[in-house]
Amino acid sequence: MIDQVKGTRNLYGKDIDNYLHIKDKFLNCYASYGYKFVELPNIEHKDLFTKSIGENSEIVTKQMYEFEDKAGRSLVLRPEGTASVVRYHNEFHKDQSNKYSYFGKMYRYENPQKNRYREFHQAGAELIGTLDNFSDVQIIKSSFRFLNSLELNFKLKINTIGSVDERKEYVSVLKKYFDKNKKDLSKESVEKIESNTLRILDSNVQEDLQIIDLAPLITNYLEDETLQKYEDIKNMLNNINIPYSEDHKLVRGLDYYNDLTFEFVADGVVIGGGGRYDKLSQILNIGQSQGVGVAFGVDRIINQLQLDTHKEKIFLISQYEEEMYDISDELDKNHIPYEVPIRFSKENTQYKEAIKNNATLVINCSEKTIKIISSNKVVPFDINKLKELI
């Protein structure tokens, strides 16, 4: 027997309803704010991510799906979307400032668990070009609009992680602190002290939390100009009534971020996040453009969403095919959705199929009647009456 690949997910029933609802809201929301949708390849050159995410990052060292093609090129299934968008922008629109949105599958070889899959869906938006503080606030404001359209109860956390140079000093101090306390850290965090120190701050392992809570704050190692920029962004958020809380332990898991970082949290689950990445194009040696973006974990939102999906579901049954075609033609002309049996069986079998498929209205095309399942009431078929019922 060929089983489903571990870490992948089948979306069906309620899950696919949620997925399609999220995708529709996302695309419409960002399009109405001027973001241009871009569909990018699932396959990229490995160097795109070793350079952008960082050679010592857990994603690159342990999680990337990589392979050589028949020409010997080192390729990967993309583990995240931002680097791909930056690659696209600098390859085709280098001298412009553009807004992009994307929605697609990403791949990481992680330990599968709830809200974490090896093949997962990510939705994101990026502003790339010549940017300022308004750009940062704009990406947060559009994110608020999207999440509010889903009627989610969420909170925004923000922080500043300064420039790459400022972070070097902080990482050095942090490394010494964690090394001093490594006997009280989890094995996973101890392994990150030398190669990926900042990521320890993201740990949710219980034994790490007290050590993290007492760790030095990055704000103590940032220059006045950096802190003033952060204050300006907070003032802008306050002026447009966007609520937030500050979390000075908040870092993003990718090396290319600088200055503003943020996360959206719903019921204790991080459903999205992003930040500024002014040096990513330079790191990749493809341009000088600045960037700020956000990415949402679609699978996590699927698991959070409580949709009110109640709507009338019409099912047609009939003794004769021609009678079903007559009624279905009338419904088509009025743009009324309906279902028909998977095969033309006996009328009683068709009715059982309608009930199995959770039909709320069953139209008997032979008798010209509508049966309202909830009340067991039968009324004569009339297109205007049907419109009233739906």
N, C-alpha and C positions, 0 to 999 in steps of 0.2 A: 504494500500500500504506500502511495506517495502522499506524505503528510504536508501540511502547511509549514513553510519555513519559519523557524523560531524567530520571534521578535517582530514578525509582520502582523498585520491586522486586516481582517475582513470588515468592511463597513456595509451594514445591511439594516433594514428596518429603521428603528429610531436613530441609530448612529448615522446612517446615510442621510436621513432627514436633517439631522443637526449639521452634518458636514456641508450639505448643499445650501442650507440656510446661512451658515457662516460665510461660505464662499460668495454667495450672492450679496450679502451685506458688505463684505470686505471690498469686493470689486466696485460696487456702486458708490460706497462711501469715498474711497480714495479717488475714483474717477471724477466725482463731483468736486473734489479739491484740486483737480488738475494733475494728478499723478497718472503717468502713462504706463499701462500694463506691459510688461516684457516677459515673454516665455523663454526661459534659458535652458541650455542642455543639462541633463542629469550627469553627464560625463565631462570632467575637466582635467587639465594637466595637474599632476600631483604638486608641482612647484607652486601653483596658485595658493595652495593651502599651507604648505610647509613654510612659505615665506610670510603669509598673512596671519595665520593663527599662531605660528611659532613652532619651531622644531621640537621643543621640549614639552609642548602642551599634550595633555592626555588624549585629545582628539587625534593628533598626528601620530603619536607613539603607539596608541593602543586601539583606536576606534575607526580609523579610515578603512573603507573597502578599496583596496588598490590592486591594480593588475597591469600587466604589460599587454599591449595589443600586438597584432601580428607583425607590425613594423618595429616593435621594440620600444614604443613610447610608453612612458610611465604615466598611467591614468588612474583616476579615482572616481567613485561615485560621490557627488558633492555632499559634504557633511553640513554645510550651512550656505545661506544665500547671498550674504553681503559681498563677499569677495568676487563672486560671479558677476554681480551687478556692476561692481567697480571695474572689473575686467572688461565688460561689455561697453561701459561708458567711455573708458579711455581708448578703446579700440575703434569706436565708431562715432563718438560725440565729444572728443577730448576738449575742445575749446568752448563748450557750452555749459550752462548750469541747468540741470534737468531734475525733474521729479519722476521716480519710478515706483511701481508696485509689482509684486510677484506673488505667486501662489503655487506651491509645488512640493514634491517629495524630496526628502533629504535622507542620508544614510549614515548611521554610526553603529559600530559594533559594541553596543552597551549590554549590560545585564538587564534583560527585559523585565519590566514590572509595570504596575499601573502608572500611566502617564509617561512612560518611557519605553520607546520602541526602537528597533534597529532600522526599520523603514518608517519614517514619520512625515507628517505634513507641516509645512511652515508657510506662513504668510508674512510678507514684509513690505516695508516702504523705505525708500532711500532718497535723500536730497544730496546731489553730487555736483560740485562745481566751486564757485566762489560763494562762501557762506558767512553768516554772522549769528549773533545771539537770537535774532528773529527766526532763523532757520531751526534752531534747537527747539524753540517754543512751538513753532509750527508743527514739527513732527509729533510733539506731545499732544497738542490740541487735536490734530487729526486722529491720533490714537484714541483719545477720549471719545471723540465722536463715534468711532467705530465700535468701541466696547459698549458705549451707552446704547447704540442701536441694537445690541444683543441683549439689553436689559440685564447685564451682569452686575453683581455687587462686587466692586473691585476697589483697590486702593493703589495710589502711585507712591513709590519710594524713589528718592533722588539722592545723588551724591556727586562729588567731583573727585576725580582721581589724578588731576593735574596732567602735566606733560610727561613725555617718556623720560626726560632727564630728571624731573622732580621725583618720579616714581622709583628711579634707580636708588636714590638715597633712602627712600622709605622702605623699599624691598630689602635693602641691606640691614636696616634696623630691625625689620620684621623677622628676617631670617635668624638673626642673633636671638631674638626673643623666643621664637618657636624652638630653636635648637636648645635653648636653656630649659624649656618646658616640655621637651619631646617625650619624656617618660610618662606624661599625662595625656598625650595625644593618641589618637587612633593610628593604627598601622598605615592606613591610607594617607593620612595627613603627614606622618613622618616621612613617607616616600616623596612628598611634594616639597619638603623644606628646601632642598637644593635646586630643584629644577622648575618648580611652579609655585613659588611661595604664596603669591596673592590668592591662589585658588583655595588655600586652606580657610580663608575667611568665608568661603561659600559653604563650608561643611555643615551638614545637618546632623552629624553623628553626635550623640548625647555627650560622650566623654570629651569632645572637642569644645563644646559651647562655652564653658567657663573660661578656658584659656583664650578663646577668641574674644570673649567679652572684655577681657582685661588687656587685650593687645593694644599697642600704640595706634593712635589715630592718624590717618594720612593727612588730615587738614593741618597738622602741626609741622608738616614738611613741605607745604606749598607756599609759593611766593605770593606777594600781595596782589600782583596783577591777576594771577589765577583765581585767587579768592574773590577779587572784585568782580571778575567775569561771572563767577558762580552767584554772587549776590545780585548782580544785574538780572540774571535769568530767573532767580527766585522772585524778584520784584515784578518781572513781567508776568510770571505765572499768577502772582497775587492780584495783579491788575485785571486779569481776565477771569478771575475767580476759579482757577483750577486748584483744587485741594491736593496737598502732598504732605509727606512726612520725610524727614531726613534720616538717612541711615549711613553713617560714615564708615561702616564695614562693607558697604555694598560695592563690589567690584564685578566687572563683567568677565566672563570666562575666556575671552579672546584677547590676545596681546595687542591688537591694533587700536584699541580704544584710548581716548585721551579726554580730559576735562569731564564734561557732563556724562553721567551714566544714570540709568533709571530702570525700574522694574514695575510691572503691574502684577498685583497679587490678588487672588480671589479665593476666599476660604482657605487661606494658608498655602495655596499652590501658586507658584510663579507661572503666569499664563503668557507673559510677554516681557520684552525688555529691549534696551538699545542704548545708544549713546553716540558721542562724537568720535570721528576717526579721521583726523586731518592728515595723517602721515601714511595712510594705507596705500595710496597710489605710488608714493615714493618708495615704500617698502617693497612693492612689487616691481619697481623700476619701470612704470608705464605712464607716469604723468605726475602732475603737481596738484590735482584737484582735492578739495576738502570734501568731507562727507559727514552726514549724520543720518541715523536710521533706526528702525524698530523692527523686531521680528516677533511673531506670535506663534506659540505652540498650538496648532489647530487641534491636535488630538486631545490636549489638555482642556481646551475650550469645549470640545465635543462632550467630554466627561462632566463638565460643569453645567452645561446648558440644560435648562428646563423649558422646553418649547410647548406652547399650547397649540398642538397640531390638530385640534378637533375641526373637522370640516366634513360636509356631507360627501359620502362616497357612493356613486351610482353604479349599479351593475345591471346589465341587460340579460334577460332570459327569454326563450321563445320556443314554440313547437316547430317553427319553420324558419329556415335561414333568411328567406326573403323578407319576412316581417321584421326580423332583427336589423337587416340592412336598412329598411325604410325608417325605423326609429333612430338608428345610429346616424343616418344622413341628416335627419332633422336636428339632432344634438350637435353634429359637426357644424352645421350652418349657424347655430347659435353659440358656438364656441364653449359648449358645456362638456367637461371631461367625463369620461365613463369607462367602465371595463366590460369586457365580454368574456365568455368561458374560454379556457385554453383549447378546448375542442368541442365540437357540437354533439353533445350527449343528450340523454333524456332530460326533459324539463325539470324533473325533480332533482336530478344529479346537478344540473346547472344551478339550481337554487341552493343546494348544499355548498357548492363552490362559492357562491356569493356570500353566504354566511361565514365560511372559512376565511374569506378575504376581507372580513369586517365591513361589508357593505352596509350602509345606513338606509339607502333607498334602492329597492329592487323594482325595475320596470319590466312587467310582463308584456312583451311586444305582441303576443298573440291576443291576450285579453284586453290590451290597451289600458293597463292599470299601473298605479304606483303603490308599492307596499312600503309603509314607513315602519322600519324594523323596531324602533324604540317603543312605539305604541301598538304595534301589530295592526295598525289601521290601513285600510286599502281605499284609495281614491282613484277616480278616473284619470287617465293620462291626458294631460294638457300641458303644452310647453310653457304657458304663462304660470300655471300652477306649480310646475317643476321649478321655475325660476324663484318663486316665492319660498319654496322649501329649502333651496340652497342659499 
